[in-house]
Amino acid sequence: MESLQLATAIARVLDKKKAGEVKVLKVRDLTVLADYFVIATGTSTTHVKSLAEEVEFQLDQQGVKPLRTEGYDSKNWILLDYGEVIVHVFYPEARRFYDLEHLWADAEECQVEFETSETDAQ
């Protein structure tokens, strides 16, 4: 799977599970760490954990496993490293504190079209 496709698929999984402020940042030209960062916020530490677990589950169904994970113990900031795509799932206070969007302000934000359910549209 190409890195933008992977980042988009991850963002859609997060959105479907009601993550807040889901963003995909293209960092390919700014760092060797990854091509894209996917950033999202959970409403509680339980939600943060369930968002990260859902990303892992959905990608595992496609045979894609993270190279490493961090943060499951604290559940304030869970990082899933898929090589070309790094996923950051934050608790709200942690997202404001680390402010990755400001830190990576030169990154291009990629627009992702999310599916809207019938109940959302009403």
C-alpha positions as CSV (number, residue, x, y, z in Angstrom):
1,M,0.0,0.0,0.0
2,E,1.4,3.4,-1.0
3,S,2.0,5.7,1.9
4,L,-0.7,8.3,1.1
5,Q,-3.2,5.5,0.7
6,L,-2.2,4.1,4.1
7,A,-2.4,7.5,5.8
8,T,-5.8,8.1,4.3
9,A,-7.1,4.7,5.3
10,I,-5.9,5.3,8.9
11,A,-7.5,8.7,9.0
12,R,-10.8,7.2,7.9
13,V,-10.6,4.5,10.5
14,L,-10.0,7.1,13.2
15,D,-12.9,9.3,11.9
16,K,-15.3,6.4,11.8
17,K,-14.5,5.7,15.5
18,K,-15.3,9.3,16.3
19,A,-11.8,10.6,16.8
20,G,-11.5,14.4,17.0
21,E,-9.5,16.7,14.8
22,V,-8.1,14.1,12.5
23,K,-5.3,15.5,10.3
24,V,-2.9,14.0,7.8
25,L,0.4,16.0,7.5
26,K,2.8,15.4,4.6
27,V,6.2,15.5,6.3
28,R,8.1,13.7,3.5
29,D,10.1,16.8,2.5
30,L,10.9,17.8,6.1
31,T,12.2,14.7,7.7
32,V,13.4,11.1,7.1
33,L,11.2,9.8,9.9
34,A,8.1,9.3,7.7
35,D,6.2,10.5,4.7
36,Y,3.0,11.3,6.6
37,F,1.8,11.9,10.2
38,V,-1.8,11.1,11.1
39,I,-2.9,13.0,14.2
40,A,-6.1,12.5,16.1
41,T,-7.6,13.1,19.5
42,G,-9.6,10.8,21.7
43,T,-12.1,12.1,24.3
44,S,-10.7,10.0,27.2
45,T,-7.8,7.7,27.8
46,T,-10.1,4.8,27.1
47,H,-11.1,6.3,23.8
48,V,-7.5,7.0,22.9
49,K,-6.6,3.4,23.5
50,S,-9.6,2.1,21.6
51,L,-8.8,4.4,18.6
52,A,-5.2,3.0,18.5
53,E,-6.4,-0.6,18.8
54,E,-8.9,-0.1,16.0
55,V,-6.3,1.2,13.7
56,E,-4.1,-1.8,14.5
57,F,-7.0,-4.2,14.1
58,Q,-8.2,-2.8,10.7
59,L,-4.7,-2.7,9.3
60,D,-3.8,-6.2,10.6
61,Q,-6.9,-7.4,8.6
62,Q,-5.0,-6.2,5.5
63,G,-1.7,-7.8,6.6
64,V,-0.2,-4.5,7.7
65,K,1.5,-4.4,11.1
66,P,3.2,-1.6,13.0
67,L,6.9,-1.7,13.2
68,R,6.6,-0.5,16.8
69,T,4.0,1.1,19.2
70,E,4.5,3.3,22.2
71,G,2.2,4.9,24.8
72,Y,-0.3,2.2,25.6
73,D,0.7,2.3,29.3
74,S,-0.2,6.0,29.7
75,K,-2.8,6.3,27.0
76,N,-2.2,10.1,26.8
77,W,-0.3,9.8,23.5
78,I,-0.2,6.5,21.6
79,L,2.2,6.3,18.7
80,L,1.9,3.6,16.0
81,D,4.8,3.5,13.6
82,Y,4.0,2.0,10.2
83,G,7.3,3.1,8.7
84,E,6.2,5.6,6.1
85,V,3.2,6.7,8.2
86,I,3.3,7.5,11.9
87,V,0.0,7.7,13.8
88,H,-0.3,9.9,16.8
89,V,-3.5,9.5,18.9
90,F,-3.7,12.0,21.7
91,Y,-5.6,12.8,24.8
92,P,-6.8,16.4,24.4
93,E,-4.4,18.0,27.0
94,A,-1.4,16.0,25.5
95,R,-2.2,17.2,22.0
96,R,-2.3,20.8,23.1
97,F,0.9,20.4,25.1
98,Y,3.0,18.7,22.3
99,D,1.3,20.8,19.6
100,L,2.7,18.7,16.6
101,E,0.8,20.9,14.1
102,H,2.8,23.9,15.3
103,L,6.1,21.9,15.5
104,W,5.5,20.7,12.0
105,A,4.0,23.9,10.7
106,D,5.8,23.7,7.4
107,A,4.1,20.3,6.7
108,E,1.4,20.3,4.0
109,E,-2.0,19.3,5.4
110,C,-3.6,16.7,3.1
111,Q,-7.4,16.8,2.7
112,V,-9.1,13.6,3.4
113,E,-12.7,13.0,2.5
114,F,-14.5,11.2,5.3
115,E,-17.7,9.2,4.9
116,T,-20.7,10.8,6.4
117,S,-23.3,8.4,7.9
118,E,-27.0,9.0,7.4
119,T,-27.4,10.0,11.0
120,D,-24.6,12.6,10.6
121,A,-26.2,14.1,7.5
122,Q,-29.6,14.6,9.2
